[in-house]
Amino acid sequence: MRTTIQGISLLAGSAVMAMAAPAHAQQAAQAAADASTTEIVVTAQNRTQKLNDVPIAINVISGDDLKKAGFSDLNDVNKIAPVVQLNQDQGTVKITVRGVGTTSNDEAQDTSVVINIDGEYLNRPNVMGMSLFDMERVEVLRGPQGTLYGRNSTGGAINFITRKPGHEFGGDATVSYGNYNTVRADGGVDVPLGDMAAVRVSGFYEDRDGYNKHPAGGGFFVFPAYAAGRSDDNNAYGVRGSLRLDPSSALSINLAGEYAKRSFSPGIFAAGDLNAAGNGPSGGVCNNGYSRVAPAYAQVLCVPSNTDLLSKIDRNNYAAPLYGIGHVSQDTWAIRGRVAYEISDAATLTYTGGYRKFTGDANNRLTLPIIYQSYTFEDQADTQSHELRVNGKIGGVIYQVGGFYFKEKLNRENGFLLPSFIFGQPPFGPNGPTPGTFLSYFVRKVNSDSKSVFGQVDVPLGETLTAVGGLRYTDNKRSATYINASPFGPGIPDFAGLIGQGPGRKDLSKLKFVSTLPLGSKDSKVTWLAGLNYKPNANTLVYVKASTGFKGGGFDSVGTYKPETNTAFEGGWKQTFGDHRQHQFNLGAFYYDYKDLQVSVLLDTTVGGQTFNAGKAKIWGIEASGSIQLDDATNFHSSINYLNAQYKELLAQFNVFDTSGALNGIGDLDPNTPGVQQPNFAGNRPAFSPKFIITAGIDHTIKLGSFGSLTARADTTFKSSYFTDFYNYRDGTQTAFTQSDLSLEYQSANKMYSVIGFVKNLENNRPLTYGSFTSAGPDDIFNWQFGAPRTYGVRLGVKF
């Protein structure tokens, strides 16, 4: 287990501040206890509302509950919102909600679920892998949010709200230790600066061994020193400084700046080698679980539709590639601000903005038996987002109007390296792997901006009925230079491309067979919302609405693709009931009409993937949840989500196993050529879309008088089977599973101290988070990645 000066300093600093002012401890603890009894408020509609008044299917998780769940980054979002599905691919995080998500990390692709941190917009799957800390709450909004959140919100939105400086001196700190040598420390201190200002300094440190074990000598060739060890570890730390200013009762200012660093070995792909004896088709026909496709071709082309290689994989212990375990390093700087000025009782002007700089590099080992290494020499994204909004209430009408601007500058440079022994050179020397040459080399320079204006009104139609309407106009523009190159000519290896050095970074003349593509895309769209809210009393809300969302178009090395759109119809009922005990019941149903789906498939390692618009999908579902206070010490909660999702038209592409070895993929086939047509995957189910997600949990508190209290908690989640891509292959199927969490928490009588023992994923089920068939050169392979195993530990906390 590693330690760093930054992590030790953070923990020590938090401890020193925690002992600095014991006179304030009881007041702060009591304030926290009082706050826990107030009604939950959210800002999902850009204004403060009670949760039960928001006509959106939403999960809200408090900062304390985030800590109890072990939440540390977006990889953990399904711990706090089980309806969210994660697709993880070596450090990137892609989210699916209600069957809507993005599976690509292409430079011109954004996510289908909007991520905001205090209003700062994030759009990059690799940026989303960075750590999140010192949160006040998280809001997970389901369904299109096109009016208030704009483009790329076809699946929903997730709002992370960080903790702001308090009005009194105080702080908090937690330290936990668990299996896999996991250490996590969080701390923060509030320091008031008179009556009008305060600062908060917070930070975290995390260190963890890898979840995946790779045995010595398990590589394609026996090189124990390189192919053994662990992957999917994590070492990260970060710090944030926040400033709150209240110069007057009408003006409030919140500013924050943060830095975070993450260094890790991404989870190595588990692999099924389709060319190994007994794994592939035999006798020149598509047997042994394979199906023939494109029979008009002269070659016999097979796909692994019903193979059973996944069942042979130990999800905790499997072979690493030839060159062992890779490494990724990521840094991010961010500044954010929010300024609100109350012009009058009827109007408040609010500016929200953020700037982020993300840099990363990677040295990934591709999986067995593929012998390429993937290098990312540069991955830099500079983003900024700005929103100016006026909202208020005039004559009973609640309104908001505003404008939004987003800009991104992205630079990437990467390549796929062929090892030297392919050309008769020794694979390893005294100092490690010997130089190789690049099979392909990519440089991507992309500039994007998006502008939009929006407005929404809530108009009362009587004492109990309110009409809601909203419009948003968005204009997107992207331009790029794509450089595709090979550092060597056919049959003429060029060993100048040394491992760890990008031959094109300083001098593009080193790259041969360069193709430079000036690319660009433009699109604009009006999204809208129309709904009715019926509120007969303070405890009841019934709503119906229709809304639209869209995900912007883009381009790849092959061509451009159009935006995808979602038209959604949704209704819901939120009910609070009970006298001295409060209970909550929510019921909702939705229907999506999804068109022009953006589907990405890797067909050619020398060019990259192709993204294209492919047909339509119909998605509908029913969701119900309830929370019941069984007695003054016991709470029970449960939810059930049913999802029916199916492609109605999906003209896509195939990676293929060619028994002759001539082809790796067949793409956009000419429908006008007799006997050769593009395959249609109509009837298949979208990726990461289980039919059923069921949750249940209970907590019970035992009072210990002046000694404090003990709280026992148990939660379980059931997910039915799902596929990892649109092909719906057997080896890309995760069967139904459950994951259960248990914890026992002691809390002191004054709420200052706590000790929690916990176990997560009691069953030790590691569901698929990635699964895909790849054909590259002479290699045909099925790759998989898995979720976290069982974890357990103890967490100590203090508040003052």
Buried (B, 14 or more C-beta within 10 A) or exposed (E): EEEBEBBEBBBEBBBEBBEEBEEBBEEBBEBBEEEEEEEEBBBBBBBEBEBBBBBBBBBBBBBBBBBBBBBBBBBBBBBBBBBBBBBBBBBBBBBBBBBBBBBBBBBBBBBBBBBBBBBBBBBBBBBBBBBBBBBBBBBBBBBBBBBBBBBBBBBBBBBBBBBBBBEEBBBBBBBBEBEBEBBBBBBBBBBBEEEEBBBBBBBBBBBBBBBBBBBBBBBBBEBEEBBBBBBBBBBBBBBBBBBBBBEEEEEBBBBBBBBBBBBBBBBBBBBBBBEBEEBBBEEEEBEBBBBBBBEEBEBBBBBBBEBEBBEEBEBBEBBBBBBBBBBBBBBBBBBBBBBBBBEEEBBBBBBBBBBBBBBBBBBBBBBBBBBBBBBBBBBBBBBBBBBBBBBBBEEEBBBBBBEBBBBBBBBBBBBBBBBBBBEEBEBBEEEEBBBBBBBBBBBBBBBBBBBBBBBBBBBBEEEEBBBBBBBBBBBBBBBBBBBBBBBBEEEEBBBEBEBEEBBBEEEBEBBBEBEEEEBBBEBBBEBBBBBBBBBEEEBBBBBBBBBBBBBBBBBBBBEBBBBBBBBBBBBBBBBBEEEEEBBBBBBBBBBBBBBBBBBBBBBBBBBBBBBBBBBBBBBBBEBBBBBBBEEEEEBBBBBBBBBBBBBEBBBBBBBBBBBEEEBBBBBBBEEEEEEBBBBBBBEBBBBBBBBEBBBBBBBBBEEEEEEBBBBBBBBBBBBBBBBBBBBBBBBBBBEBBEBBBBBBBBBBBBBBBBBBBBBBBBEBBBBBBBBBBBBBBEBBBBBBBBBBBBBBBEBBBBBB
